[in-house]
Amino acid sequence: MVDEKAIEAAQKQYGELLRKQLERVERLKNEPDWTDYSKLDKLIIGVCGGDGIGPYICNDARKVLEFLLADKIAAGKVEVRNIDGLTIERRVEVMKAIPDDTMEELKKCHVILKGPTTTPKKGDPWPNIESANVAMRKELDLFANIRPVSVPELGINWRFFRENTEGSYAVGSNGINVTDDLAIDYCVATTQGTERILRAGFDYAKKSGANYVSVITKANIIKTTDGKFLNIAEKVAKDYPEVRWDDWFIDITTAKLLDPARRSAFRVFVLPNLYGDIITDEAAQIQGGVGTAGSANIGKRYAMFEAIHGSAPRMVDEGRAKYADPCSMIKAVAMMLEHIGEVEKARKLDMALDVCVQFEKRLVMTGRDTGATGEEFAKYVIETVQRPDLEKVWKDYVDAAAAKQQ
């Protein structure tokens, strides 16, 4: 017997979800212009430590950030401020993904450096509140999740543009338990949201000289939302005749990232939310693990930079937090510097990370007392950034790596 009352209740809940999404579409039609950081009297950078190892690696990365921006900080052009309240304890206390007072402080910043936060899952001791990341992306409209992956010795130089506010994550925990036997979640694709992430990827491919975009979907099966993503890609591509592009299905793409004969040809990827979340972890593993990968979350008004991995509470419980690898957060600092216009400082920091992590390896992070502490590694990076021969050292390593591939 079909439960008509359950259907009626689900229809009502679904109607509310549709109403909110259509209201969001109207907001997207009137979104603001991009923030011009060069015109600000003072750039405010908020730092949120988060949970678990977050405060440790965030503090290590902050030291690198403040070293590289010391001149601007001294001149009063940049302010770095702590933003408290993004811990799982505080979030559970108010039963919100982000406490209202914390969100208010975040909105006073222009860019944010954020440590990993805990998102409860079934079986955890915490209530099932929404991801702080998802909530921040929605509230600040951080629609583009950008993740670079670089392995010079393998010829890999990738940049992923993951749509951040739609797709299968759009309604978060607001799916519908129709009955005890039927649960339904939703995938959302809007014209406005899809077009802006595609334009972000094509713009980068054009301006960076990469000139190659791969659009990743499962449009052969998920025909409506993924089909829309691919259809809009075809239209956007016409505005970028100098950029070569193709489309791939997500399943074969995950395989081709492991294919030495194909992977070095990829450059820029643009893809919906869920696929981007999964495949960028795979790509990070090729680079050396999720601990090496930073992430940018970009909107027209705000931007947030973070690690792509979790809060690793076990490391804290075992007394190993000070040995947590800060590479991901330092990479996020490099992405922040690039975003705010400090392109040369970002370039040098990227080179220093390559030298420290992939080539020279004078200090090794193991996550235990068999390796360096995060504080020691941050000092190593700062010393390497200052080396007068940094560019030559980096180029020599890259050239040697390339010669090995031939």
C-alpha positions as CSV (number, residue, x, y, z in Angstrom):
1,M,0.0,0.0,0.0
2,V,1.4,3.4,-1.1
3,D,1.5,5.9,1.8
4,E,-0.3,8.9,0.3
5,K,0.3,11.0,3.4
6,A,4.0,10.4,3.2
7,I,3.9,11.5,-0.5
8,E,2.0,14.6,0.4
9,A,4.5,15.5,3.1
10,A,7.4,14.9,0.8
11,Q,5.9,17.0,-1.9
12,K,5.5,19.9,0.5
13,Q,9.1,19.6,1.6
14,Y,10.2,19.4,-2.0
15,G,8.3,22.5,-2.8
16,E,10.1,24.4,-0.1
17,L,13.4,23.2,-1.5
18,L,12.4,24.4,-5.0
19,R,11.3,27.7,-3.7
20,K,14.7,28.3,-2.0
21,Q,16.6,27.3,-5.1
22,L,14.5,29.6,-7.3
23,E,15.0,32.5,-4.9
24,R,18.8,31.7,-5.1
25,V,18.6,31.9,-8.9
26,E,17.2,35.4,-8.7
27,R,20.0,36.4,-6.4
28,L,22.5,35.0,-8.8
29,K,21.1,37.2,-11.6
30,N,22.1,40.2,-9.5
31,E,25.4,39.2,-8.0
32,P,28.1,41.8,-7.3
33,D,31.2,42.7,-9.2
34,W,34.5,41.1,-8.3
35,T,36.4,42.7,-5.4
36,D,39.4,44.8,-6.5
37,Y,41.9,44.2,-3.8
38,S,44.2,46.9,-5.2
39,K,41.7,49.6,-4.3
40,L,41.2,48.6,-0.6
41,D,42.7,50.9,2.1
42,K,43.3,47.8,4.2
43,L,43.0,44.1,3.3
44,I,41.7,42.1,6.2
45,I,42.7,38.4,6.4
46,G,40.8,36.3,8.8
47,V,42.4,33.1,10.3
48,C,40.2,30.3,11.6
49,G,42.1,27.4,13.2
50,G,39.2,24.9,13.0
51,D,39.3,21.5,14.7
52,G,41.9,18.8,15.5
53,I,45.2,19.5,13.8
54,G,43.7,22.6,12.2
55,P,45.0,25.2,14.8
56,Y,48.5,23.7,14.5
57,I,48.9,23.7,10.8
58,C,47.0,27.0,10.4
59,N,49.5,28.6,12.8
60,D,52.4,27.2,10.9
61,A,51.0,28.6,7.6
62,R,50.2,31.9,9.2
63,K,53.9,32.4,10.1
64,V,54.7,32.0,6.4
65,L,51.9,34.4,5.4
66,E,53.0,37.0,7.8
67,F,56.6,36.7,6.8
68,L,55.8,37.3,3.1
69,L,53.4,40.2,3.8
70,A,55.5,41.7,6.6
71,D,56.0,44.9,4.6
72,K,52.3,45.4,4.0
73,I,51.4,44.5,7.6
74,A,53.9,47.1,8.9
75,A,52.5,49.7,6.6
76,G,49.0,49.1,7.8
77,K,47.9,47.8,4.3
78,V,47.1,44.3,5.6
79,E,45.6,43.1,8.9
80,V,45.7,39.5,9.9
81,R,43.1,38.7,12.6
82,N,41.9,35.6,14.5
83,I,38.3,34.5,14.0
84,D,37.2,32.3,16.8
85,G,34.1,30.0,17.1
86,L,34.5,27.6,14.2
87,T,35.2,24.6,16.5
88,I,33.0,21.6,16.6
89,E,32.3,22.3,20.3
90,R,31.0,25.8,19.6
91,R,29.1,24.8,16.6
92,V,27.3,22.0,18.5
93,E,26.7,24.4,21.4
94,V,24.5,26.6,19.1
95,M,23.5,23.7,16.8
96,K,24.6,25.6,13.7
97,A,27.2,24.8,11.0
98,I,28.6,28.3,11.7
99,P,27.6,30.3,14.7
100,D,25.9,33.6,13.8
101,D,28.6,35.7,15.6
102,T,31.4,33.9,13.9
103,M,29.7,34.4,10.5
104,E,29.4,38.1,11.3
105,E,33.1,38.3,11.9
106,L,33.9,36.3,8.8
107,K,32.0,38.8,6.7
108,K,34.1,41.6,8.0
109,C,37.1,40.0,6.3
110,H,38.0,40.0,2.6
111,V,39.9,36.7,2.5
112,I,40.0,33.8,5.0
113,L,42.7,31.2,5.9
114,K,40.8,28.3,7.4
115,G,42.0,25.1,9.0
116,P,40.1,21.8,8.6
117,T,36.8,21.4,10.5
118,T,35.0,18.3,11.7
119,T,31.9,17.3,9.9
120,P,30.0,14.7,12.0
121,K,28.9,11.4,10.4
122,K,26.7,8.6,11.6
123,G,28.2,7.0,14.7
124,D,30.2,10.1,15.8
125,P,29.6,11.5,19.3
126,W,28.5,14.8,17.7
127,P,25.0,15.7,16.5
128,N,24.5,15.6,12.7
129,I,25.1,19.3,11.9
130,E,25.9,20.5,8.4
131,S,29.5,20.9,7.2
132,A,31.0,24.2,8.1
133,N,32.7,24.3,4.7
134,V,29.4,23.8,2.8
135,A,27.7,26.4,5.0
136,M,30.5,28.9,4.4
137,R,30.5,28.3,0.7
138,K,26.8,28.9,0.5
139,E,26.7,32.0,2.8
140,L,29.7,33.7,1.2
141,D,28.8,32.4,-2.3
142,L,32.3,30.9,-2.8
143,F,31.3,29.2,-6.0
144,A,34.7,28.2,-7.4
145,N,36.8,25.6,-5.6
146,I,40.2,25.7,-7.2
147,R,42.8,23.0,-6.5
148,P,46.2,22.9,-8.2
149,V,48.3,19.7,-8.4
150,S,51.9,19.8,-9.6
151,V,54.4,17.0,-10.0
152,P,57.1,18.3,-12.2
153,E,59.0,15.0,-12.4
154,L,55.8,13.4,-13.9
155,G,55.0,16.3,-16.2
156,I,51.8,17.0,-14.2
157,N,50.6,20.5,-13.9
158,W,46.8,20.4,-13.3
159,R,44.3,22.9,-12.0
160,F,40.8,21.8,-11.0
161,F,37.8,24.2,-11.0
162,R,35.1,22.4,-9.0
163,E,31.6,24.0,-8.7
164,N,31.2,24.7,-5.0
165,T,27.5,25.6,-4.3
166,E,25.4,23.3,-6.4
167,G,25.4,19.7,-7.6
168,S,24.8,16.9,-5.2
169,Y,25.8,19.0,-2.2
170,A,23.3,21.8,-2.8
171,V,20.7,20.9,-0.2
172,G,23.1,19.3,2.3
173,S,21.2,17.6,5.0
174,N,17.8,18.6,3.7
175,G,17.1,15.5,1.6
176,I,13.8,13.8,2.3
177,N,13.1,10.6,4.2
178,V,9.8,9.9,2.4
179,T,9.2,6.8,4.5
180,D,11.4,4.4,6.6
181,D,12.1,2.6,3.3
182,L,12.8,5.5,1.0
183,A,15.2,8.4,1.2
184,I,15.9,10.9,-1.6
185,D,18.6,13.5,-2.0
186,Y,18.8,16.1,-4.8
187,C,21.3,17.3,-7.4
188,V,21.0,21.0,-8.5
189,A,22.3,22.7,-11.6
190,T,21.4,26.3,-12.5
191,T,22.3,28.2,-15.6
192,Q,23.9,31.0,-13.7
193,G,25.9,28.8,-11.4
194,T,27.1,26.4,-14.1
195,E,28.1,29.2,-16.5
196,R,30.2,31.1,-13.9
197,I,32.3,28.1,-12.9
198,L,32.9,27.2,-16.6
199,R,33.9,30.8,-17.3
200,A,36.3,30.7,-14.4
201,G,38.0,27.7,-15.8
202,F,38.1,28.9,-19.4
203,D,39.4,32.3,-18.2
204,Y,42.2,30.7,-16.3
205,A,43.1,28.5,-19.2
206,K,43.3,31.5,-21.5
207,K,45.2,33.9,-19.2
208,S,47.6,31.3,-17.9
209,G,48.5,30.0,-21.4
210,A,47.3,26.5,-20.5
211,N,44.8,26.8,-23.4
212,Y,43.2,23.4,-22.7
213,V,40.1,22.6,-20.6
214,S,38.6,19.2,-19.9
215,V,34.9,19.3,-18.8
216,I,34.1,16.3,-16.6
217,T,30.5,15.0,-16.2
218,K,28.5,11.8,-16.3
219,A,26.1,13.3,-18.8
220,N,25.4,10.0,-20.5
221,I,23.7,8.8,-17.4
222,I,22.8,11.9,-15.3
223,K,21.2,13.4,-18.3
224,T,19.4,16.4,-16.8
225,T,21.8,18.2,-14.5
226,D,25.1,16.9,-15.9
227,G,23.6,17.3,-19.4
228,K,22.9,20.9,-18.6
229,F,26.5,21.3,-17.4
230,L,27.8,19.9,-20.7
231,N,25.4,21.9,-22.8
232,I,26.5,25.2,-21.2
233,A,30.1,24.2,-21.6
234,E,29.6,24.0,-25.4
235,K,28.1,27.6,-25.3
236,V,30.8,29.1,-23.1
237,A,33.6,27.5,-25.2
238,K,32.5,29.5,-28.2
239,D,33.7,32.7,-26.4
240,Y,37.2,31.2,-26.0
241,P,38.2,30.1,-29.5
242,E,41.9,30.0,-28.5
243,V,41.2,27.4,-25.8
244,R,41.0,23.8,-26.9
245,W,38.5,21.8,-24.9
246,D,37.0,18.3,-24.6
247,D,34.6,16.4,-22.3
248,W,35.2,13.3,-20.3
249,F,33.1,11.1,-18.1
250,I,34.1,11.1,-14.5
251,D,34.7,7.3,-14.2
252,I,37.3,7.2,-17.1
253,T,38.9,10.4,-15.9
254,T,39.7,8.8,-12.6
255,A,41.5,6.1,-14.5
256,K,43.3,8.4,-16.9
257,L,44.8,10.4,-14.0
258,L,46.7,7.2,-13.3
259,D,47.7,6.6,-16.9
260,P,51.3,7.8,-17.5
261,A,50.6,7.9,-21.3
262,R,47.7,10.4,-20.9
263,R,47.8,12.3,-17.6
264,S,50.6,14.8,-18.4
265,A,48.4,16.1,-21.3
266,F,45.7,17.4,-19.0
267,R,45.8,21.0,-17.8
268,V,42.5,22.6,-16.6
269,F,39.5,20.6,-15.4
270,V,36.0,22.0,-14.8
271,L,33.5,19.8,-13.1
272,P,30.4,19.6,-10.8
273,N,30.7,19.6,-7.0
274,L,30.7,15.9,-6.1
275,Y,33.0,14.7,-8.9
276,G,35.4,17.5,-8.0
277,D,35.5,16.6,-4.4
278,I,36.4,13.0,-5.2
279,I,38.8,13.4,-8.0
280,T,40.9,16.1,-6.4
281,D,41.7,13.8,-3.5
282,E,42.9,11.2,-6.1
283,A,45.0,13.9,-7.8
284,A,46.4,15.1,-4.5
285,Q,47.5,11.5,-3.7
286,I,49.5,11.4,-6.9
287,Q,51.2,14.6,-5.8
288,G,52.1,13.1,-2.4
289,G,48.9,12.9,-0.4
290,V,46.1,15.1,0.6
291,G,48.4,16.7,3.2
292,T,50.3,18.4,0.3
293,A,47.3,20.0,-1.4
294,G,45.8,23.4,-0.8
295,S,42.5,24.7,-2.0
296,A,40.9,28.1,-2.9
297,N,37.2,28.8,-2.5
298,I,36.5,31.9,-4.6
299,G,33.5,34.2,-4.8
300,K,33.2,37.6,-6.3
301,R,33.2,39.3,-2.9
302,Y,34.9,36.9,-0.5
303,A,37.5,34.1,-0.8
304,M,38.6,31.3,1.6
305,F,41.7,29.2,1.4
306,E,42.2,25.9,3.2
307,A,43.7,22.4,3.2
308,I,41.7,19.7,1.4
309,H,42.0,17.1,4.1
310,G,40.2,16.6,7.4
311,S,40.9,17.6,11.0
312,A,42.6,14.3,12.0
313,P,41.4,14.2,15.6
314,R,43.3,10.9,16.2
315,M,46.6,12.8,15.8
316,V,45.6,15.1,18.6
317,D,44.4,12.3,20.8
318,E,47.8,10.5,20.3
319,G,49.8,13.7,21.1
320,R,51.1,14.0,17.5
321,A,49.4,17.2,16.4
322,K,52.6,19.2,16.3
323,Y,54.0,16.8,13.7
324,A,51.0,17.4,11.4
325,D,52.1,18.3,7.9
326,P,51.4,22.0,7.2
327,C,52.1,21.8,3.4
328,S,48.5,21.9,2.5
329,M,47.9,25.1,4.5
330,I,51.1,26.7,3.2
331,K,50.0,25.9,-0.4
332,A,46.7,27.6,0.5
333,V,48.7,30.6,1.5
334,A,50.4,30.6,-1.9
335,M,47.0,30.5,-3.6
336,M,45.8,33.4,-1.3
337,L,48.8,35.5,-2.3
338,E,48.1,34.9,-6.0
339,H,44.5,35.8,-5.5
340,I,45.1,39.1,-3.8
341,G,47.6,40.2,-6.4
342,E,50.9,39.2,-4.8
343,V,51.8,37.1,-7.8
344,E,55.6,37.1,-7.5
345,K,55.5,36.2,-3.8
346,A,53.0,33.4,-4.6
347,R,55.3,32.1,-7.4
348,K,58.3,32.0,-5.1
349,L,56.4,30.2,-2.3
350,D,55.2,27.6,-4.8
351,M,58.8,27.1,-6.0
352,A,60.0,26.9,-2.4
353,L,57.4,24.2,-1.6
354,D,58.5,22.2,-4.7
355,V,62.1,22.4,-3.5
356,C,61.3,21.5,0.1
357,V,58.7,18.7,-0.6
358,Q,59.5,17.1,-3.9
359,F,63.2,17.8,-4.6
360,E,65.6,18.7,-1.8
361,K,63.6,17.0,1.1
362,R,66.0,18.2,3.8
363,L,63.1,17.9,6.3
364,V,60.5,15.1,6.0
365,M,57.1,15.1,7.5
366,T,56.0,11.7,8.8
367,G,53.2,12.8,11.2
368,R,55.2,11.3,14.1
369,D,58.4,12.1,16.1
370,T,60.3,10.3,13.3
371,G,59.9,13.4,11.2
372,A,59.9,17.2,11.5
373,T,57.4,19.3,13.4
374,G,55.1,21.6,11.5
375,E,56.9,24.6,13.0
376,E,60.3,23.3,11.9
377,F,58.9,22.7,8.4
378,A,57.5,26.3,8.2
379,K,60.9,27.7,9.1
380,Y,62.4,25.5,6.4
381,V,60.0,26.9,3.8
382,I,60.7,30.5,4.9
383,E,64.5,29.9,4.7
384,T,64.0,28.5,1.2
385,V,61.9,31.4,0.0
386,Q,64.7,33.7,0.9
387,R,67.4,31.8,-1.0
388,P,68.9,34.1,-3.7
389,D,69.4,31.1,-5.9
390,L,65.9,29.7,-5.5
391,E,64.8,30.2,-9.1
392,K,67.9,28.5,-10.4
393,V,67.7,25.6,-7.9
394,W,64.1,25.0,-8.8
395,K,64.7,25.2,-12.5
396,D,67.7,22.8,-12.3
397,Y,65.5,20.3,-10.4
398,V,62.6,20.6,-12.9
399,D,65.0,20.2,-15.9
400,A,66.6,17.1,-14.3
401,A,63.1,15.6,-13.7
402,A,62.0,16.3,-17.2
403,A,65.2,14.7,-18.6
404,K,64.3,11.5,-16.6
405,Q,61.0,11.4,-18.4
406,Q,62.5,11.4,-21.9
